[in-house]
């Protein structure tokens, strides 16, 4: 209380001094580096939401029930509407940042984004929607230029790599957020949730310090010192202040600012532009921008047996996880060129695989029936491959290839180029799909385009790992020397004798022939028809750029295979391989087995409570409340009205429906069977022809029906179940893995003992779930088994890492994990057959496998106490 009174009675300078002292006391170990970066990067989540907004809502907006009716053509313009705004934002961001500061420019964008999200919740006009999304795009373009600038100026070099990558991670997280809340909420609800993000960003970022570099540049040295004290804590900031002053003086002494023409006039800059264009075009050819805007539409068109919502969430989650792993652990360990080559070729293969799938689907091939998992698996693989290379390639090369005097102009031009090329790709995706009527042609075109760019990447894109910016500039300058020499040489070189001879210029051909003969004294006979092009044999013998990579990979695999198969290690390798195969089989098999049991329990609950109503006459009756767990048999519904209700597990068998109305009716696991429906109207319902089994439909009217609605499926119930399952699974899993880590590292439990206990628990749980008639208890046992199996897999990973040499661990672990996934594929058909038989067969198989796993886990060699 005394502190509050002291603050209230203090002057402005005293309040600022108290604030400064408080901030300095908090900022030990550079805490404000993280706080300022997190608060600043939070703005990128709003822009990720804006770019991915069309993924969940475009199929709704282009349907018959849309509150903002639009065609497929208009929907594509809605998808690319933020991109023109990004161009404007990129152009004005640099000027604003130098005039009012980095912090205040980023801060002023938050209220604009907040107001636009709130307005989107209320808008009912197509053009207003485009305008609001474009305004958010203006803020987006400015933030993409300003957030990396601000983070780079406030963060110390040792933290810069990781913290600079957070902005992209928040951007990806925004796409994941809108794809999760989009199917669960209306446009109004999701807009209000999205509006909370810029509000939190504004409230948190308002207390963050300004960039010290900007303050020094603006001759506000005292404020720059205050800012540095907040950011660096108790560190000595005098050297940093002097360095910032020297940098500002050098920039002021440069005088005239560089112009855009410098990017094209200097040969090394032209080379950098060429490399950047290759990387950027390869990223666009991989169809990432269209897949962000049309994620749900692609999964819906694929018609998989996995729900569109689940597929989209899995797709976006994988992108977020892989982006985090790549930016934090992979980029600095592998060369950028190697990752870009692998990423580009992987995108070519996965896009081609998607094209093949849609061709099979277009021609109604029988194989499509068994490939319901294929689109999700392929697109997740595509997402992984894209994010390990092409996702960061253009920005990395942009920051490394251009010198400081033209980097600002290069960043602006690159942002404009990225916006325009993304808009072109999104529009081309929609036009190709509408023109061909199938996504097969679209994916094939992008695959071929990616293949062409892959050739250019292999040939022209350099490796920059381990090189300073000065070394990269020297490389670019030297790489242009052969081109210049070649041009000069061609000016002074002679024409081809063969061409001159074919052009009937024999005298000139003979003169050139004699001159070449004098220069090459090793030839004793020289005829025009025997002339060989110089360098052709050398070109033929040149090693392929990818041959070293392939050779290294083959050698590593061969060495790892020889190590694991030698007599000294063969027994332990066989044990580890068997356990990996066993765990993969058990994990997938138990999921299938327990899901079948719990589904039977859920269905039994509904069927045991169902009411059977027969031979009733409902003439002129109005139904306006939820109908649940009923089956009407031989009933008459004449002039009946079903309005604003939910049909949950309701069946109509041998019923007659005459001149009745179904208005705003939602159906969950409901159906009409062997019934006659005559002169009835279905308005704003999700009852389609899929819900009528062997029925006679005569002169009925279907208005504003949700098209292609699947039978026995309700999104709201499904999302609730998915949310409950995810919460249970993630919460218990997080705690279990933390406990596992502490237990294995700090406790006395060995890997061998833990594996033994885990297998016994899984076997006992498999027996216990058989006797659980209650769904909740069965669910608890199911989650527990998955947790134990996941912990066992992680413990087994430690055994592999600790038992193999450093240079073979990745290869050995990859070989073991491949067995895990092969076993998962084998378990699916086996358990699918067993669940159709008496449940005891599944239990016996599971218990036997678990006991066998416990038996062989006792033979594992424990190297936990051995130094790696």
N, C-alpha and C positions, 0 to 999 in steps of 0.2 A: 504493500500500500504506500509506504514511504517513497519507493522508487517511482510509482505512478505519479504521486504528488510532485516529486522532484522534476519529472519530465514535463508535467503540465505547466509548472511555474518557470521553466527554463526558457531562455531565448532561442532563436533559430540556430545560432552557432553552437550553443551548448547542446541542443538536441542532436545536431549533426555529429558533434564530438562523441556523445553517448552512443549514437548509432554506430559510428566508426569503431569505437572501442569494443562494442558488442560483436560486430562483424569480425574484427581481428581475432578476438578470443575464440570464435567458432571455427575460424578457417585454418586450424592446424592440419598439417599434412595436405594442404591444398584442397580442402573440402569444397571451396567455392568453385574450383575448376569443374567439379562434377555437378554442383548445383546449378551453376550458370549454364553449363552445356545442356543439362537435362531440361531446364526451363526453356532455353532457347529452342532446342530441338523439338519440344512439345508442339510448336507451331506446325512442324512438318506433318504431324498426324492429321491435322485438319485438311491439309492438301492431299494426303493419301486418301482420305475419305472422299474428297471432291472428285478425284480422278477415277476412283473405283465405284462411285455412286451409281453409275448406270448398270453395273454388274447385277445387283439384285433387283433393280427397279425398271430397267429397260424392258424385260419381258412383260411386266405388269402394265407399263405405259403404252405398249403397242398392242395390248389385248383389247377385247371388246368392253371390258369393265373398267377401263382406264378413266381416272378423274381428269386427266389431261390427254385427250385423244391425240395420237400421232401415228404416222405411218412408219414403215421400216426406214425409209429415206430420212424422215425427220428425226427418227431415233438416232441415226448415225451422226447427224449434225448436233444433236444433244450430247452425244458422247465426246465429240471433239470441241465443244464450245469453250472449255477452259483454256484451250491451247492458244487462240488469239490473244487472250488476256495474258498468258505467260510471256508472249513476245513483248507486249507493252510493259509489263512489270520488269522484264530484263533490261529494257532500254532506260527506264526511269530510276532503277534502284541505285546505280552508282552515283548519280547526281544527288539523290536524296541522302545517301549515306555520307557524302562529303559535306553536305550542308547542315543537317540536323543530327548527324551521328548514327552509328550502327544500331545502338540500342533503341533509340527513339524511333528510328525508321521501322525496325522490326515490331516495336511495341504498338505503333499506330496502325499496323495492319490487323491486329487482333480484333478491335471493335468492328472493323469493316467485315471481317469474316463472320463474326458473331451475328451481326445484323442480317447478313445474307442467308445464313443457315436458318435463322428464325423466319425470314421472309419465304424461304423455300417451303417451309411447313404450311404456309397459308396460300401459296400461289396456286392458281387454277388456270393459268394461261401459258401456252407453249412459249411465246416469245419472252415473257417475263422470266420463265425458268431458264432459258438460254442466257438471258442478260445477267441473272444472278450468278449462274455458274461461271460466266466469263469474268465477272468482277472478282470472284474468289480466285480465278486463274491469274488475274493481275497480281494479287497478293502472293500467289504461289510463285510466279516468275520472279518477283522481287525477293522472296524468301530463299529460293534456291541459290541466288547469288549472294545474299547477305548473311545467311546463317553460317556457311563455311568460312566466310570472311571474318565474322565476329569470333567464332570458335578458334580460328587460327591465330587471331591477334591476342586472345586472352589466355590461351593454354600454353604451358611450357612444352618444349619439344618432346620430352620423354612421355608425355600423355597425349600428344597430338594425334597419333595414328588411330588409337582406339576411340577417343572422344569425337574426332572428326567423322567417324563412321556412324555415330549415333543418329545423325540427322536422317540418313538413308534408312536406318532401322525403324525409326519412328514413322517415316513415310510408308514403309511396308506394313507396319503395324496398323496404320490408318486404313489401309485396304482390307486387312483382316477384320478390323472392328466393324466396318460397314457391311461386310459380307456375313457377319454373325448377327448383327442387329437388324439388318435389312429384311430378311425373311420373317423375323419375329415381330416387327413393328411396322406400322404404316409410315408413309412419307412424313407425316406430321410428327409422329413419335420419334423416328430416327433423327429428324432434323433438330428436335429439341435436345436429344442426347448429344448430337454432334456439336451443337452450340455451346455445350458445357466445356468443351475442350479449349476453344480460344479464350473463354472466360477464365479458366484455370491458368492458362498460359499468361494472360495479361496480369492477373493478380500476383503470380509468382515472379514473373520476369521484371515487374516494376521495381523490385527491390534488388535487382542484380546490378553490378557496376558497369559503367561504360567502358568501351575499348580504350586501354591506355595509349595505344598508338594513335587513335583518332584525337584524343585529348592533347597529346604532345604536338601533333600536327596542327591543331587549332590553337596553339600557344596557351593551353590551359594546363601548365605543368603541375601546379599544386593539386588540381583535381586528378591528374594522372597518377601522382604519388598516392593519393587516397585510394584510388582504384586498385593500384598495384598492391597496396598493403592489405586490402580486403582479399585479393586473389592469392597473394603469396604468403600471407600470414606474417610470421616473425622472420622471414628470410630477409637478407640484405638486398634492397632494391636499387641501390645507387648505381650499380653497373648496368642494370636493366634500363634505368631512366636515361643514362648517358647513351646507351646503345640506341634507344628510341629517338633521342634528339639527333644523333648522328645520321640515322636513317632519314629523318624528316628533312635535315639540311641537305643531304645528298639528293633527295627527290626535288627539293626546291631549286637546287643548282642546275638540275637538268634543263630547266627553262621550258622549252617548247614540248608539249605533250606529243607522244607518238600518234600517228594517224593510222587509219585502217589500211592504207596502201602499203605500210611497212610489212604487213603479213604476207603480201604477195610479191613485193619487190625483192626481198632477201631470199636467196636460194634455200638456205637452211629452214627458213620459216615455211616456204612452199612445201618442202619435204615433210615438215611437221604437220601441215594442213592435210597433205595427202594421206599420211598415216592415220590422223584423227578421222578423216572421212571414211577410211576403210573400216576402222573400229566402230564408228557410229552407224554406218550402213549395215554392218554385220549384226549389230544389236537390233536395228529396225527390221532387217530381213528375218530375224528369229521370231517375229510376230508377237513380241512381248506387249507392246502398246495395245493392239487389238484384243489380246487375251485378258488384259486388265479390265477393259470396258465390256467385254462380252463373255466373261467367265461363266456365269450361270447359263447364258444362252447356249454356249458350246456344250456344257454338260447336259442341258435339257435336250439339245438336238441329238446328242450321243445316245440317249435313251438307255442308260445303264440301269442295272438292278440296284445301284446305290443311289440314294436320294441326291437331288441336285444340291440341296443345302449342305449335306455332309461332304459331298465331293468338293464344293467350293471352299468350305472351311478347311478341309484337309489340304487343299491346294495352296491356300494363302498361308496356313500355318507352316507348311514346309518351306515356303519362300522366306518367311521371317526367320526361322531357325537357321536355314542355310546361309542367309545373308549375314546373320550374326556370327556364325562360325567362320565364314569366309573372311569377313572384314577383320576379325580378331585373331585368327590363328593361321589361315591358309595363305593369304596374299604374300606375307613376308617370308614364308617358308619355301614357296615354289616361285619360279619365275613367272612373270605376268604373261609372257609370250606362250609358254607351255600351257598355262591355264586357259588362255584365250583360244588356243588351237583345240584343246580338248572340249571346251565349251561349245565352240562353233560346230565342230563335227558332231557332237552329241545332239545339238539342236537340229541339225540336218536329219539325223537318223530318226529322232522322235517325231519331228514334223512329218517325215515320210511315212512313219508307222501310223500316225493319225490319219493321213490321207488314205492309206490302204484300208483302215478300219471303216472310214466313211464310204469308200467305194463299195466295200462288201455290204454295208448297211443299205446303200442306195439301190443295189441290185438284189436285195433280200436274200443274201447268201445264208445258208443254214448255219455257218460257223458263228455268225453274230450272236446267236442264241446262247452260246457258251462263252462269250467274251464280254460279259457284262462288267467285269472288273477292269477290262483293258484300257478304256479311255482315262480313268482316274490314275491308274498305275503309270501310263505313258506320260500324262501331263505332269504328274509329280516328278517323274524322272527328268522330264524337260525342265521343270522349274529348278531342280537341283543343278543340272548341267548349265543352265543359263546363269545362275547366280554365282557359280564358281569362277566365271570368266567374263562373259559379255556384259554382265550387269555393271561392272566397275571399270571395264576396259577404257571406254571413251573418256571418262573423267580422269582416270589415272594418267593416260597419255596426254590429255589436255594440260594437266598441271605440271607434267615433267618435260614435255617437248618444247614448249614455247619459252623464250627468255622473258625476264621480268618486264622489259620495256614495252612488250606487246601483249602481255598475258591478260590485262584487263579487257582490251579490245577482243582478244581471242575468246575470252569467257562470254562476252556479250554475244558475239557472232555464233558461238557454239550453242548457247541457250536458244537463240532464234532458230538456228538450223535444227536443233532437236525438236523444238515445238512444231515446226513446219513438217518435218519428216514424220513425226508421230501422227500428225493429223492426216497426212497422205496415206500412211499405212492403215490407220483405222478406217478411213473412207474406202480404200481399196479392198480391205477385208469385207466390208458390207457389200460393195458393188460386185465383187467376184461371187459372193454367196448368193445374192439375188439373181445374178445373171445365169449361174450354173444350176441353181436350185439345190445345191449340196455343198457341204463344207469340204468335201474331198478335193475338189479343184482348188479351193482356197488354200488348204494346207499344202497341196502339191506345188503351187506357184511359190509359196514362201519357202518351201524346202529347196526348190531349184535355185531360187535367189540366194539362199543361205549357202548353198554349195559353191556358187560362183564367188561369193565373198570369202569363203573358206580358202580358196586357191590364192586369192590376193593376200589374205592374212599370212599364210605360210610363206609367201614369197617376199612380202615387203615389210611386215610389222616386226620391229626389232625387239630385243630383250633389254630392259632397263634395270633389272634387279642388280643391286649392289653398285650402281653408278650414281655419282653425284650429278647435280643439275649441270655443272660445268662440263663434265665428261660427256653427258648426253648431247650438249650443244656441239662439242668437238666432233662427236660421231656424226651428227647431222651435217655439219659443214664438210667433213671428209667424204661422206657418202654422196655428196653432190659433185665432188671432183671428177669421178669417172664419167658422169653424165656430161659435164662441161667439156672434158677432154674428148669425149666421143663426138660431141657436136662440132668442136673445132676440127677434129680429124676428118669428119665427113665432109666439111667444107673444102678441105685440101685434098681429099682422097679422089681417086679416079673412079669413073663409072665402071660397072660390071662389064667385062669383055663379052660375056654371053649375051647380055642385053643389047650391047652395041652390034653384035653380030646378027642377032635376030631383027634388029632395026635397020639392017642393010647398011650399017656404017662400018665397013670392013677396015678402012684405013685407021679410024680411031681405035677400033678393037685391036688391030695389030700393034699399034703404038703402046696401048695399055698392056698388052700381052708381053711385049719386049721389056717394058719397064718392070713389070712384076717378075719377069725371068731374071733380070739383073739383080733384083733384091733377094732372090732365093737361089743361091748358088748350089744348093744341095740337089736341085733337079737337073737331070741331064736331058730329059725329054719332056717337052711341055706342049701340049696341044690344047686348043680352046675347048674341045669337047671333053677333055680329061680334067678340066679345072675343078678343084675341090674347094669348098667354102672353108676358110680358116676357122679353127676353133670348133668345128662340128664334132670331131672325135672327143675333144675335151668336154664338150657339153654332154655328149652321150655318156661319158664316164663319171660325170659329176654325181656325188652322193645326194640322195633325196634329203630334203630338210628334216623330214620326220623319221629318217632311218635310225638316227642315234637314239631317239626317244623309244622307238619300238625295240631296238636292240637292248637298251638298258632295261626295259621292262621285262623282256624275255629272259635276260640274264638273272635278274632279281628273282623271278619266279622259279627258274631252274635251280638257283642256289638255295632258295627256301625249300623247294621240294626235296633236294638232296639232303638238306639238314634234317628235315622232319622224318625222312624215310631211312636214315642211317640206323644201324642196329642199336646204337646207344640211345637214340631218341624215339625209336619207332613205337615202343610200348606206350610211352606217355602221350605221344601224338595220337595214337589210336584211341586212348582213353578220352582225350580232349575232344577228338572228332565225334566219338560216340555220344558224349554228353551234349555237345552242341546239337547234333542231330536229334537226340532225345528231347532236349528242351524245346527245340523248334516244333517238333511233333506234338508235344504236350501243350504248348502254349496255344497254338491254333486249334488243336483238337478240343481242348477244354473250353475254349470260347464257343465253339460250335455246340458242344455237348450241353454246357450250362445254359446257353441261350435257348436251346430247344426245350429244356426242362422248364425254364421260367416262362417261356411263351405258352407252354401247356398249362402251367398254373394260372396264368392270366386269363387264357381262354376258358379254363374250367370255372373260374370265378364268374365270368359273364354268363356262361351257359347254365350254371347252377342257379343263378338268380333270375334267369329270363322268365318272363310271363308269356304264356301262350293264350291268345284271345281268338276265339273261333266264332264264325257265323254271326257277326255283329253288323248292324246297319248304322252307318254314320252319314246320314243325309243332312246336309246343311250345318254340319258341325265345324266349329272353328278351333283349330289346334294352334296355340300360340306359346306353348311352354315346351321345354325339352322333353323328348321322348327317348327313353333309355331302356335297354334290355327287354324288348318286347318283340313278339312275332304275331302278326295278324294273319289268320288263316280263314279263307273263304269269306272275307268281309267285303261289304259294299261301301264305297266312298262316293257319294253323289252330291255335287255342289258343296263339297267340303273345301275348307281353306286351311292350308298349312303356312303360317307366316312367322317370320323372325324366330326361328327355333333351330335346334340341333337334333338331328336323328343320330343317336349313338347306339350302335348295335341293335338296329331295328330292321326287321324283315317283313315283307309283304308277300305272302305265298298264296297263290290261287285267288287273288283279290281282283275286284273290279273297281276301277277308278273312272268316274264319268263327270265331265264338266267341272273338274276341281282345279284349284290353283295352288301352286307351290311358289311362295314369294320369300326371297331371302332365307333359303333353307340350306343348312350345311349338313353334310352327311359324313359320318365316321363309321366305317364297318357296317354299312347298311345297303339294302338291295331290294329289288322287286324281282320275284321269280314266278314264272308260269302265270302271270297276271295280264289283265287287259286294261290298257289306259287309253281312254277315248275322249277327244275334244277337251283336253286339259292344257293348262298353261304352266310353264316353268320359267320363272322370272328371277334373275339374280340368284341362281342356285348353283351348286356344284354337282347337281345330279345330271349326268350325261348318259349316253347310250351304254356306257360301260356298266352302269348300275342296274341295267334291265337284262335279266337272264331269261331267255325263252319267253319273252313277253310280246304281246300284240300291241303295237303302238299305232294308233289310228287318228289322224287329223289333230296332232298335238302341236303346240307352239313352244319353241325353246328360244327365250330372249336373254341376252347377256349371260350366257352360260360360260363358265370357265372351261376353255377348251382343253382337251387331252388330259382331263382329270383322271387320276388312277383310282382303281377300286380299292376299297378298304384302307384308305390312308387319310390321315388328318394331320396337317402341318403343325397345328397348335399343340396337339397331344404329343406329336413326335418331338417337337422342340423342347417341351417340358421334360420328356423322358431323357432326351439327349443332354440337357442342362444338368439334370439330376445325376445321370451317369458320369458325366465329365467331372462334376464337382466331387463326387465320391472317389472317383478313380485318381484324379490329380492330387487331391488333398492327402489321401493315404499314401500315394506313391511318393510324394515329395518328402513326407516325414520318414517313410521307410528307407529311402535312399540315403538320407542324411544319417539316420541311425546305423545303416549298413556301413557307411564310410567311417564313422567314428568307431564302430564295433570292430571292423577289420584292421583299422590302423592303430587304434589306441588300446583295444581290448586284447584279451588272450585267445579269442576265438580264431582259429585258423581257417583258411579257405576250404580245406578238406572237411572240417567239422561242420562248417556252415552249409556246404553243399549237401552233406549227409542229412542234416536236420531239415533243410528245405525240401528235399525229396520225400522224406517221411511225412511232413506236414501236408504236402500236395496230395499224397496218396490217401491220407486220412480225410482230407477235405473232400476228395472225390467220393468217398463212401458217405460222408456226412450229408452232402447236398442231396443225396438220394432220399433221405428221410425227412427233408425239410418241405413240408406242405405249404408253409407260409412264404409268400413271394419275397418279403423284406429280408427274412433270415437267409433265404437262398441267395439273394443278391449280395449280402454281406460275405457269405462264404465264397461266392464267385469273385468278388473284388479281392478278397484275401489271397485266393489262389493265384490270381494274376500278379499281385504284389510279390509274393514269394518267388514266383517264376522269374519275374523281371530282376529281382535282387540276385537270384541264382545266376542269371545270364551275366550280370555285371561282375559278380565275383569270379565267374569263369573267365571273363575278359582279363581280369587282373592276373589270373594264373597264366594265360597266354602271354601277356606283356612281360611278366617276370621270368618266363621260362625260355625266351628266345633272344638272340643277339639284337642289338639296337637296329641294325640295318635290315633285319628280316621281320621285325615285329608287325609292321603294317601288312606285309604280304601274308604272313602266317595268320594274322587275325582275320584278314579278308577271306582266306581259304576256309577258316573255321566258320565265319559268319555265313558264307555261301551255303555250307551244309545246314545251318540253322534255317535259312529261308527255303532251301530245297525240301527240308522236312516239313515246313509249314505248308508248302504246296501239296505234298503227299498226304498230309493229315486231313485236308478239307474233304476230298471224295470219300476217304475211309470213314470218317466220323459222320458224314452226311448219310452214308449207308447204314451205319450202326444206330443212329437216332431213329431210323424208321423201324428198327427191330426192337425187341425188349430192351429196356434201358440198362438192364444188368450187363449186357455185352459191353457197353461203353465203360461202365464202372470197372469191370474186370480188366479190360485192356488198360485203362488209366492206372489202376492200382499196380498191375504187373510192371508197367513201364516205370512208374515212380519207384517201386522197390528195387528194380534193376539199376536205376540211376543212383539210388542211395548206396547200393552195393559197390558199384564201380567207382563212385566218388571217393571211397575210402582209400583208393589206390593213387589218388592224385599226388604229384610231388609238390610240396608246399615250399616256395622260394620267397615267402614274404619277408624273411629275415636276412635274405642275401642281398648285398648291394648290387644295384643294376650296373 
